[in-house]
Amino acid sequence: MAEAGPKAEAAGVGTDTATAVTAAPTMSRTISDTVPLPAVDGMPEGTTASTGGDTPEETAESTPGGAVGTTPGGADSGADSGADSGADSGGDSESPAKPGGADSGADSGGDSESPAKPGGGRRRGSHRSAPANGRARRRRRRTVIGVVAAGLVLMLGALGLVALTTGSGDQRRTSGTAAPSPRPAIGTADAPPAPEPTEPEPTADGPAAPGVRWPSGTNANPPLDIWAWDRWTGRASDIAVVFTVRNNWQHIVFSDWPLSNYPKSVFPGQVSIAQPLFPESGNERSCANGQYDQYWAAFGQTLIRNGRPDAIVRLGWEYNGNWFWWHPRNTETWKTCFQRAVTAIRSMAPGVLIDFNVSAHRDRMTNGDDVWAAYPGDDYVDIVSSDVYDSYPPSTTTELFDEQCNVPSGTCTVINFARAHGKKFAVPEWGLARADRHGGGDNSLFIEKMHDLFDQNRDILAYEAYFNTAESNNVRSSLLNPQLHPNSAQKYLELFGAPASGGGV
Protein backbone atom coordinates (compact mmCIF):
# COMPACT_ATOMS: atom_id res chain seq x y z
CA MET A 1 0.00 0.00 0.00
CA ALA A 2 1.58 3.24 -1.11
CA GLU A 3 0.44 6.20 0.87
CA ALA A 4 -2.59 7.99 -0.48
CA GLY A 5 -2.92 11.74 -0.85
CA PRO A 6 -5.84 13.76 0.48
CA LYS A 7 -9.17 13.20 -1.15
CA ALA A 8 -10.35 15.65 -3.92
CA GLU A 9 -41.51 3.36 17.40
CA ALA A 10 -44.71 2.16 15.95
CA ALA A 11 -47.85 3.69 17.54
CA GLY A 12 -50.65 1.60 19.03
CA VAL A 13 -48.70 -0.91 21.11
CA GLY A 14 -49.16 -0.41 24.83
CA THR A 15 -50.82 3.02 24.45
CA ASP A 16 -54.13 4.37 25.67
CA THR A 17 -55.51 5.03 22.19
CA ALA A 18 -56.12 1.52 20.86
CA THR A 19 -59.07 2.10 18.54
CA ALA A 20 -59.75 -1.62 18.09
CA VAL A 21 -61.36 -1.74 21.59
CA THR A 22 -65.04 -0.67 21.57
CA ALA A 23 -66.52 1.50 24.32
CA ALA A 24 -67.80 -0.19 27.49
CA PRO A 25 -71.65 -0.24 28.00
CA THR A 26 -72.92 2.92 29.64
CA MET A 27 -74.69 2.72 33.00
CA SER A 28 -77.68 4.78 31.75
CA ARG A 29 -79.18 1.73 30.07
CA THR A 30 -81.36 -0.68 32.09
CA ILE A 31 -80.17 -4.20 32.71
CA SER A 32 -83.02 -5.64 30.65
CA ASP A 33 -81.85 -3.54 27.67
CA THR A 34 -78.50 -5.30 27.51
CA VAL A 35 -79.31 -8.84 28.74
CA PRO A 36 -82.62 -10.29 27.45
CA LEU A 37 -84.17 -13.34 29.08
CA PRO A 38 -83.32 -16.74 27.67
CA ALA A 39 -85.66 -17.92 24.91
CA VAL A 40 -87.64 -21.12 25.21
CA ASP A 41 -87.92 -24.21 23.05
CA GLY A 42 -84.16 -24.37 22.40
CA MET A 43 -83.76 -20.82 21.06
CA PRO A 44 -80.28 -19.36 21.70
CA GLU A 45 -79.78 -16.82 24.39
CA GLY A 46 -79.43 -13.21 23.35
CA THR A 47 -76.34 -11.51 24.75
CA THR A 48 -74.27 -8.44 24.03
CA ALA A 49 -71.18 -9.72 25.79
CA SER A 50 -69.91 -11.59 22.73
CA THR A 51 -69.64 -8.40 20.70
CA GLY A 52 -67.22 -6.70 23.03
CA GLY A 53 -69.33 -3.53 23.19
CA ASP A 54 -72.76 -1.96 22.86
CA THR A 55 -75.32 -3.41 20.49
CA PRO A 56 -77.33 -1.10 18.22
CA GLU A 57 -80.56 0.31 19.64
CA GLU A 58 -83.48 -2.10 19.08
CA THR A 59 -86.08 -1.25 16.41
CA ALA A 60 -89.40 -2.79 15.50
CA GLU A 61 -87.67 -4.66 12.70
CA SER A 62 -84.78 -5.95 14.83
CA THR A 63 -86.73 -7.03 17.94
CA PRO A 64 -88.44 -10.42 17.38
CA GLY A 65 -92.11 -10.46 18.40
CA GLY A 66 -92.10 -6.98 19.95
CA ALA A 67 -92.86 -3.38 19.05
CA VAL A 68 -90.83 -0.26 19.67
CA GLY A 69 -90.49 0.38 23.38
CA THR A 70 -91.26 -3.15 24.52
CA THR A 71 -88.97 -4.97 26.89
CA PRO A 72 -87.75 -8.26 25.41
CA GLY A 73 -88.86 -11.16 27.50
CA GLY A 74 -91.08 -9.10 29.87
CA ALA A 75 -94.03 -10.98 31.39
CA ASP A 76 -97.42 -9.69 30.17
CA SER A 77 -95.83 -6.52 28.94
CA GLY A 78 -98.79 -5.94 26.65
CA ALA A 79 -101.56 -6.68 29.18
CA ASP A 80 -102.69 -3.08 29.53
CA SER A 81 -102.08 -2.06 25.94
CA GLY A 82 -104.40 -4.29 23.99
CA ALA A 83 -103.01 -7.74 24.69
CA ASP A 84 -106.57 -9.13 24.52
CA SER A 85 -107.85 -6.83 21.78
CA GLY A 86 -107.35 -9.43 19.08
CA ALA A 87 -109.56 -12.01 20.76
CA ASP A 88 -112.73 -10.80 18.95
CA SER A 89 -111.31 -10.79 15.46
CA GLY A 90 -112.12 -14.49 14.80
CA GLY A 91 -110.17 -17.18 12.98
CA ASP A 92 -109.21 -20.65 14.19
CA SER A 93 -105.77 -21.14 12.63
CA GLU A 94 -102.90 -22.07 14.90
CA SER A 95 -99.81 -19.88 15.08
CA PRO A 96 -96.50 -20.78 16.70
CA ALA A 97 -95.27 -19.03 19.80
CA LYS A 98 -93.12 -15.90 19.22
CA PRO A 99 -90.14 -15.51 21.53
CA GLY A 100 -90.40 -12.59 23.88
CA GLY A 101 -93.99 -11.48 22.89
CA ALA A 102 -97.09 -11.56 25.12
CA ASP A 103 -100.08 -11.62 22.77
CA SER A 104 -98.72 -9.41 20.06
CA GLY A 105 -99.77 -11.78 17.28
CA ALA A 106 -103.46 -11.86 18.32
CA ASP A 107 -104.46 -9.16 15.82
CA SER A 108 -103.59 -11.44 12.91
CA GLY A 109 -104.80 -14.69 14.51
CA GLY A 110 -108.14 -13.59 16.03
CA ASP A 111 -109.73 -16.31 18.12
CA SER A 112 -107.59 -18.98 16.59
CA GLU A 113 -106.26 -21.58 18.97
CA SER A 114 -102.60 -21.10 19.75
CA PRO A 115 -100.24 -22.64 22.28
CA ALA A 116 -99.21 -20.78 25.37
CA LYS A 117 -96.84 -17.93 24.61
CA PRO A 118 -93.68 -17.45 26.61
CA GLY A 119 -93.76 -14.60 29.06
CA GLY A 120 -97.33 -15.04 30.44
CA GLY A 121 -99.58 -15.56 27.37
CA ARG A 122 -103.15 -16.83 28.03
CA ARG A 123 -104.99 -19.89 26.68
CA ARG A 124 -107.77 -19.45 24.12
CA GLY A 125 -111.20 -18.46 25.58
CA SER A 126 -110.15 -18.11 29.20
CA HIS A 127 -111.21 -14.47 29.34
CA ARG A 128 -114.86 -15.22 28.38
CA SER A 129 -115.85 -17.46 31.28
CA ALA A 130 -113.75 -16.14 34.14
CA PRO A 131 -115.70 -14.42 36.96
CA ALA A 132 -114.80 -10.98 38.28
CA ASN A 133 -113.03 -12.34 41.38
CA GLY A 134 -111.05 -14.60 39.01
CA ARG A 135 -109.81 -11.47 37.28
CA ALA A 136 -108.63 -10.13 40.64
CA ARG A 137 -106.81 -13.34 41.40
CA ARG A 138 -105.33 -13.24 37.91
CA ARG A 139 -104.08 -9.71 38.53
CA ARG A 140 -102.50 -10.86 41.82
CA ARG A 141 -100.86 -13.77 40.01
CA ARG A 142 -99.58 -11.33 37.42
CA THR A 143 -98.17 -9.17 40.19
CA VAL A 144 -96.41 -12.14 41.81
CA ILE A 145 -95.16 -13.36 38.44
CA GLY A 146 -93.99 -9.85 37.62
CA VAL A 147 -92.06 -9.60 40.87
CA VAL A 148 -90.45 -13.00 40.30
CA ALA A 149 -89.66 -12.12 36.71
CA ALA A 150 -88.17 -8.82 37.77
CA GLY A 151 -85.96 -10.66 40.24
CA LEU A 152 -84.85 -13.06 37.54
CA VAL A 153 -84.15 -10.15 35.25
CA LEU A 154 -82.00 -8.47 37.89
CA MET A 155 -80.08 -11.67 38.55
CA LEU A 156 -79.55 -12.40 34.87
CA GLY A 157 -78.59 -8.78 34.32
CA ALA A 158 -75.86 -9.02 36.94
CA LEU A 159 -74.57 -12.21 35.35
CA GLY A 160 -74.73 -10.55 31.95
CA LEU A 161 -72.67 -7.61 33.13
CA VAL A 162 -69.98 -9.99 34.45
CA ALA A 163 -69.99 -11.86 31.14
CA LEU A 164 -69.87 -8.56 29.28
CA THR A 165 -66.82 -7.24 31.10
CA THR A 166 -64.84 -10.46 31.17
CA GLY A 167 -65.83 -11.74 27.75
CA SER A 168 -65.23 -8.50 25.93
CA GLY A 169 -61.89 -8.08 27.65
CA ASP A 170 -60.76 -11.51 26.46
CA GLN A 171 -61.95 -10.80 22.93
CA ARG A 172 -59.98 -7.58 22.74
CA ARG A 173 -56.82 -9.46 23.57
CA THR A 174 -57.29 -12.18 20.95
CA SER A 175 -59.28 -10.79 18.02
CA GLY A 176 -58.28 -8.46 15.24
CA THR A 177 -54.73 -7.37 14.42
CA ALA A 178 -54.10 -5.03 17.34
CA ALA A 179 -50.96 -5.88 19.32
CA PRO A 180 -51.47 -6.96 22.96
CA SER A 181 -51.21 -4.20 25.52
CA PRO A 182 -49.12 -4.52 28.67
CA ARG A 183 -52.00 -2.89 30.62
CA PRO A 184 -55.02 -4.96 31.77
CA ALA A 185 -58.10 -4.53 29.56
CA ILE A 186 -61.14 -2.69 30.97
CA GLY A 187 -62.96 -4.90 33.45
CA THR A 188 -60.01 -7.25 34.07
CA ALA A 189 -58.68 -5.68 37.25
CA ASP A 190 -58.60 -9.09 38.95
CA ALA A 191 -56.57 -10.68 36.16
CA PRO A 192 -52.95 -11.64 36.99
CA PRO A 193 -50.40 -8.95 36.04
CA ALA A 194 -48.64 -9.24 32.71
CA PRO A 195 -45.16 -10.84 32.91
CA GLU A 196 -42.19 -8.52 33.03
CA PRO A 197 -40.51 -8.06 29.61
CA THR A 198 -37.41 -10.13 29.14
CA GLU A 199 -34.06 -8.70 28.12
CA PRO A 200 -33.95 -8.37 24.30
CA GLU A 201 -31.57 -10.52 22.33
CA PRO A 202 -28.36 -8.79 21.18
CA THR A 203 -28.69 -7.30 17.70
CA ALA A 204 -26.24 -7.35 14.80
CA ASP A 205 -25.59 -3.67 15.45
CA GLY A 206 -24.07 -4.27 18.89
CA PRO A 207 -20.43 -5.06 19.69
CA ALA A 208 -19.37 -8.50 18.49
CA ALA A 209 -18.07 -11.07 20.92
CA PRO A 210 -14.28 -11.44 20.94
CA GLY A 211 -12.85 -14.03 18.60
CA VAL A 212 -12.22 -14.65 14.91
CA ARG A 213 -14.92 -16.67 13.12
CA TRP A 214 -13.71 -16.03 9.57
CA PRO A 215 -10.45 -16.30 7.56
CA SER A 216 -7.95 -13.82 8.97
CA GLY A 217 -4.28 -13.03 8.40
CA THR A 218 -1.73 -10.33 7.59
CA ASN A 219 0.64 -9.08 4.91
CA ALA A 220 3.52 -11.49 4.50
CA ASN A 221 6.09 -10.36 1.95
CA PRO A 222 9.52 -11.60 3.00
CA PRO A 223 11.36 -10.65 5.10
CA LEU A 224 8.13 -10.18 7.08
CA ASP A 225 7.60 -13.19 9.31
CA ILE A 226 3.99 -14.39 9.29
CA TRP A 227 4.87 -16.99 11.93
CA ALA A 228 5.90 -14.23 14.33
CA TRP A 229 2.43 -12.74 13.82
CA ASP A 230 0.91 -16.16 14.55
CA ARG A 231 2.86 -16.49 17.77
CA TRP A 232 1.75 -13.02 18.85
CA THR A 233 -1.96 -13.61 18.16
CA GLY A 234 -1.86 -17.17 19.45
CA ARG A 235 -3.50 -18.61 16.33
CA ALA A 236 -2.44 -19.66 12.83
CA SER A 237 -3.09 -17.22 10.01
CA ASP A 238 -5.56 -18.31 7.34
CA ILE A 239 -4.35 -15.91 4.67
CA ALA A 240 -1.00 -14.48 3.59
CA VAL A 241 -1.20 -11.29 1.49
CA VAL A 242 1.83 -10.87 -0.81
CA PHE A 243 2.97 -8.55 -3.62
CA THR A 244 5.12 -9.21 -6.67
CA VAL A 245 7.96 -6.93 -7.73
CA ARG A 246 6.23 -4.89 -10.43
CA ASN A 247 8.96 -3.13 -12.39
CA ASN A 248 8.87 -5.47 -15.43
CA TRP A 249 7.05 -8.47 -16.87
CA GLN A 250 9.77 -10.86 -15.73
CA HIS A 251 9.14 -10.09 -12.08
CA ILE A 252 5.37 -9.71 -12.47
CA VAL A 253 4.47 -12.98 -14.18
CA PHE A 254 7.51 -15.28 -14.49
CA SER A 255 9.27 -15.02 -11.12
CA ASP A 256 8.49 -17.61 -8.44
CA TRP A 257 9.04 -15.06 -5.69
CA PRO A 258 7.24 -14.51 -3.36
CA LEU A 259 5.04 -17.59 -3.94
CA SER A 260 8.03 -19.87 -3.49
CA ASN A 261 8.18 -18.84 0.18
CA TYR A 262 4.66 -20.18 0.78
CA PRO A 263 4.31 -23.74 -0.50
CA LYS A 264 1.34 -25.50 1.05
CA SER A 265 3.68 -27.86 2.87
CA VAL A 266 4.99 -24.84 4.78
CA PHE A 267 1.94 -22.59 4.85
CA PRO A 268 -1.33 -24.51 4.45
CA GLY A 269 -3.43 -21.34 4.42
CA GLN A 270 -4.57 -19.37 1.37
CA VAL A 271 -2.43 -16.84 -0.53
CA SER A 272 -3.66 -13.54 -1.94
CA ILE A 273 -1.26 -12.04 -4.47
CA ALA A 274 -1.51 -8.41 -5.63
CA GLN A 275 -0.74 -7.82 -9.32
CA PRO A 276 -0.60 -4.69 -11.51
CA LEU A 277 -2.32 -4.94 -14.88
CA PHE A 278 0.96 -4.05 -16.59
CA PRO A 279 4.37 -2.62 -15.70
CA GLU A 280 4.90 1.13 -15.69
CA SER A 281 6.10 0.95 -19.29
CA GLY A 282 2.77 -0.55 -20.41
CA ASN A 283 -0.69 0.94 -20.96
CA GLU A 284 -4.33 -0.08 -20.88
CA ARG A 285 -4.81 0.28 -24.65
CA SER A 286 -2.16 -2.31 -25.51
CA CYS A 287 -3.58 -4.54 -22.82
CA ALA A 288 -7.11 -4.22 -24.23
CA ASN A 289 -5.79 -5.08 -27.71
CA GLY A 290 -4.48 -8.42 -26.41
CA GLN A 291 -0.76 -7.64 -26.51
CA TYR A 292 -0.32 -8.80 -22.89
CA ASP A 293 -2.40 -12.00 -23.05
CA GLN A 294 0.71 -14.19 -23.32
CA TYR A 295 2.11 -12.73 -20.12
CA TRP A 296 -1.02 -13.43 -18.12
CA ALA A 297 -1.22 -16.97 -19.43
CA ALA A 298 2.36 -17.40 -18.23
CA PHE A 299 1.36 -16.16 -14.80
CA GLY A 300 -1.28 -18.90 -14.65
CA GLN A 301 1.52 -21.40 -15.20
CA THR A 302 3.58 -19.75 -12.44
CA LEU A 303 0.70 -20.29 -10.00
CA ILE A 304 0.53 -23.97 -10.93
CA ARG A 305 4.32 -24.39 -10.71
CA ASN A 306 4.28 -23.06 -7.14
CA GLY A 307 1.39 -25.23 -6.05
CA ARG A 308 -1.10 -22.35 -5.91
CA PRO A 309 -3.52 -22.89 -8.83
CA ASP A 310 -6.36 -21.70 -6.60
CA ALA A 311 -4.65 -18.53 -5.36
CA ILE A 312 -6.53 -15.25 -4.96
CA VAL A 313 -5.25 -12.71 -7.51
CA ARG A 314 -5.90 -9.07 -6.62
CA LEU A 315 -5.60 -7.74 -10.15
CA GLY A 316 -5.11 -3.99 -10.67
CA TRP A 317 -5.70 -3.34 -6.96
CA GLU A 318 -6.66 0.11 -5.69
CA TYR A 319 -7.35 1.22 -9.28
CA ASN A 320 -9.34 4.26 -8.08
CA GLY A 321 -6.32 5.88 -6.42
CA ASN A 322 -3.80 8.19 -8.05
CA TRP A 323 -0.68 6.56 -6.60
CA PHE A 324 -0.45 3.58 -9.03
CA TRP A 325 0.06 3.90 -12.78
CA TRP A 326 -2.64 1.38 -13.75
CA HIS A 327 -5.57 3.64 -12.80
CA PRO A 328 -8.07 3.97 -15.70
CA ARG A 329 -7.62 6.65 -18.33
CA ASN A 330 -10.51 5.42 -20.46
CA THR A 331 -12.82 3.36 -18.29
CA GLU A 332 -14.16 1.09 -21.05
CA THR A 333 -10.68 0.38 -22.35
CA TRP A 334 -9.49 -0.41 -18.83
CA LYS A 335 -12.39 -2.84 -18.31
CA THR A 336 -11.49 -4.67 -21.51
CA CYS A 337 -7.88 -4.89 -20.34
CA PHE A 338 -9.01 -6.41 -17.04
CA GLN A 339 -11.26 -8.93 -18.80
CA ARG A 340 -8.48 -10.08 -21.15
CA ALA A 341 -6.03 -10.56 -18.27
CA VAL A 342 -8.55 -12.66 -16.33
CA THR A 343 -9.35 -14.79 -19.36
CA ALA A 344 -5.66 -15.46 -20.00
CA ILE A 345 -4.88 -16.42 -16.38
CA ARG A 346 -7.88 -18.77 -16.24
CA SER A 347 -6.80 -20.42 -19.49
CA MET A 348 -3.89 -21.95 -17.54
CA ALA A 349 -5.24 -21.90 -13.93
CA PRO A 350 -9.04 -22.20 -14.08
CA GLY A 351 -9.29 -22.50 -10.30
CA VAL A 352 -7.90 -19.03 -9.64
CA LEU A 353 -10.04 -16.54 -7.69
CA ILE A 354 -10.10 -12.97 -9.08
CA ASP A 355 -10.37 -10.18 -6.50
CA PHE A 356 -11.71 -6.79 -7.72
CA ASN A 357 -10.25 -4.35 -5.20
CA VAL A 358 -11.44 -0.82 -4.31
CA SER A 359 -9.52 1.71 -2.22
CA ALA A 360 -11.75 3.28 0.42
CA HIS A 361 -12.19 7.08 0.58
CA ARG A 362 -11.88 7.50 -3.21
CA ASP A 363 -15.37 7.80 -4.67
CA ARG A 364 -14.20 8.89 -8.12
CA MET A 365 -11.36 7.69 -10.27
CA THR A 366 -8.69 10.04 -11.54
CA ASN A 367 -10.54 10.36 -14.87
CA GLY A 368 -13.63 11.66 -13.03
CA ASP A 369 -15.79 8.55 -13.48
CA ASP A 370 -17.64 6.93 -10.60
CA VAL A 371 -15.63 4.31 -8.74
CA TRP A 372 -18.01 1.51 -9.77
CA ALA A 373 -17.93 2.38 -13.48
CA ALA A 374 -14.78 0.24 -13.77
CA TYR A 375 -16.45 -2.99 -12.58
CA PRO A 376 -15.65 -5.50 -15.35
CA GLY A 377 -18.71 -7.70 -14.84
CA ASP A 378 -19.67 -10.68 -12.70
CA ASP A 379 -18.13 -13.19 -15.14
CA TYR A 380 -14.67 -11.81 -14.42
CA VAL A 381 -14.87 -11.39 -10.63
CA ASP A 382 -15.06 -13.86 -7.73
CA ILE A 383 -14.44 -11.52 -4.78
CA VAL A 384 -15.16 -7.80 -4.34
CA SER A 385 -12.84 -6.22 -1.78
CA SER A 386 -11.93 -3.01 0.02
CA ASP A 387 -8.60 -1.67 1.28
CA VAL A 388 -9.34 0.66 4.19
CA TYR A 389 -7.12 2.67 6.54
CA ASP A 390 -8.04 4.95 9.41
CA SER A 391 -7.49 8.23 7.59
CA TYR A 392 -9.03 11.11 5.63
CA PRO A 393 -10.67 11.62 8.18
CA PRO A 394 -9.90 9.13 10.96
CA SER A 395 -12.82 7.32 12.59
CA THR A 396 -12.57 8.82 16.05
CA THR A 397 -16.29 8.22 16.73
CA THR A 398 -18.81 5.56 15.74
CA GLU A 399 -20.67 8.15 13.69
CA LEU A 400 -17.56 8.99 11.67
CA PHE A 401 -16.82 5.31 11.09
CA ASP A 402 -20.35 4.66 9.83
CA GLU A 403 -20.20 7.73 7.60
CA GLN A 404 -16.90 6.65 6.08
CA CYS A 405 -18.09 3.07 5.69
CA ASN A 406 -21.13 4.07 3.65
CA VAL A 407 -19.62 6.47 1.10
CA PRO A 408 -19.59 5.12 -2.51
CA SER A 409 -16.09 3.64 -2.06
CA GLY A 410 -16.61 2.68 1.60
CA THR A 411 -16.31 -0.84 2.95
CA CYS A 412 -20.03 -1.08 3.78
CA THR A 413 -20.84 -0.12 0.20
CA VAL A 414 -18.44 -2.81 -1.04
CA ILE A 415 -20.22 -5.36 1.14
CA ASN A 416 -23.62 -4.34 -0.21
CA PHE A 417 -22.32 -4.48 -3.77
CA ALA A 418 -20.90 -7.97 -3.20
CA ARG A 419 -24.20 -9.21 -1.79
CA ALA A 420 -26.17 -7.71 -4.67
CA HIS A 421 -23.91 -9.52 -7.17
CA GLY A 422 -23.72 -12.84 -5.32
CA LYS A 423 -20.00 -12.44 -4.56
CA LYS A 424 -17.76 -12.90 -1.55
CA PHE A 425 -16.20 -9.78 -0.08
CA ALA A 426 -12.77 -9.24 1.46
CA VAL A 427 -10.58 -6.64 3.13
CA PRO A 428 -7.05 -7.56 1.94
CA GLU A 429 -5.54 -4.49 3.63
CA TRP A 430 -6.79 -2.66 6.68
CA GLY A 431 -5.04 -0.85 9.48
CA LEU A 432 -4.26 2.26 11.44
CA ALA A 433 -2.67 5.30 9.82
CA ARG A 434 0.00 7.63 11.12
CA ALA A 435 -1.33 10.68 12.94
CA ASP A 436 1.16 13.06 11.33
CA ARG A 437 -0.40 12.44 7.90
CA HIS A 438 -4.17 12.75 8.38
CA GLY A 439 -4.53 9.42 10.22
CA GLY A 440 -5.99 8.51 13.59
CA GLY A 441 -2.78 7.14 15.11
CA ASP A 442 -3.31 4.80 18.07
CA ASN A 443 -7.11 4.61 17.63
CA SER A 444 -8.40 1.41 19.23
CA LEU A 445 -12.00 2.31 18.24
CA PHE A 446 -11.09 1.63 14.61
CA ILE A 447 -9.88 -1.86 15.56
CA GLU A 448 -13.14 -2.53 17.41
CA LYS A 449 -15.39 -1.27 14.61
CA MET A 450 -13.59 -3.33 11.99
CA HIS A 451 -14.00 -6.44 14.14
CA ASP A 452 -17.73 -5.73 14.44
CA LEU A 453 -18.00 -5.27 10.68
CA PHE A 454 -16.28 -8.57 9.97
CA ASP A 455 -18.45 -10.44 12.45
CA GLN A 456 -21.69 -8.97 11.13
CA ASN A 457 -20.83 -10.02 7.57
CA ARG A 458 -18.86 -13.19 8.14
CA ASP A 459 -21.36 -15.18 6.04
CA ILE A 460 -19.76 -13.74 2.87
CA LEU A 461 -16.33 -12.73 4.19
CA ALA A 462 -13.67 -14.48 2.09
CA TYR A 463 -10.79 -13.08 4.16
CA GLU A 464 -9.33 -10.04 5.94
CA ALA A 465 -5.71 -9.16 6.66
CA TYR A 466 -4.24 -6.50 8.92
CA PHE A 467 -1.54 -4.54 7.08
CA ASN A 468 1.33 -4.40 9.55
CA THR A 469 4.10 -2.02 8.46
CA ALA A 470 6.54 0.41 10.05
CA GLU A 471 8.00 1.75 6.77
CA SER A 472 8.70 5.45 6.94
CA ASN A 473 7.05 6.17 3.59
CA ASN A 474 3.92 4.16 4.37
CA VAL A 475 0.97 4.30 6.81
CA ARG A 476 3.06 3.07 9.78
CA SER A 477 0.24 0.88 11.09
CA SER A 478 2.50 -1.56 12.90
CA LEU A 479 1.12 -3.43 15.93
CA LEU A 480 4.10 -5.80 16.14
CA ASN A 481 7.86 -5.51 15.55
CA PRO A 482 7.77 -2.65 16.38
CA GLN A 483 4.61 -1.94 18.34
CA LEU A 484 3.86 1.63 17.29
CA HIS A 485 0.30 1.71 18.70
CA PRO A 486 0.18 -0.03 22.13
CA ASN A 487 -3.49 0.65 22.93
CA SER A 488 -4.65 -0.63 19.57
CA ALA A 489 -2.30 -3.62 19.81
CA GLN A 490 -3.94 -4.58 23.08
CA LYS A 491 -7.43 -4.16 21.58
CA TYR A 492 -6.44 -6.29 18.60
CA LEU A 493 -5.29 -9.12 20.88
CA GLU A 494 -8.50 -8.88 22.91
CA LEU A 495 -10.70 -9.19 19.82
CA PHE A 496 -8.61 -11.12 17.27
CA GLY A 497 -6.32 -13.18 19.50
CA ALA A 498 -6.49 -16.79 20.68
CA PRO A 499 -8.42 -18.99 21.22
CA ALA A 500 -10.35 -17.89 18.09
CA SER A 501 -9.70 -19.59 14.79
CA GLY A 502 -10.50 -18.79 11.20
CA GLY A 503 -11.76 -20.87 8.32
CA GLY A 504 -11.12 -21.59 4.70
CA VAL A 505 -12.13 -19.34 1.84
Helices and strands as residue ranges (DSSP letters): H 31-34, G 49-51, G 85-88, H 106-109, H 126-129, H 132-174, E 216-219, H 226-233, E 239-243, H 249-249, I 250-254, G 259-261, E 270-275, H 284-288, H 293-305, E 312-315, H 331-348, E 353-359, G 371-374, G 378-380, E 383-389, H 398-405, H 411-420, E 424-431, G 435-437, H 444-456, E 461-466, H 486-496
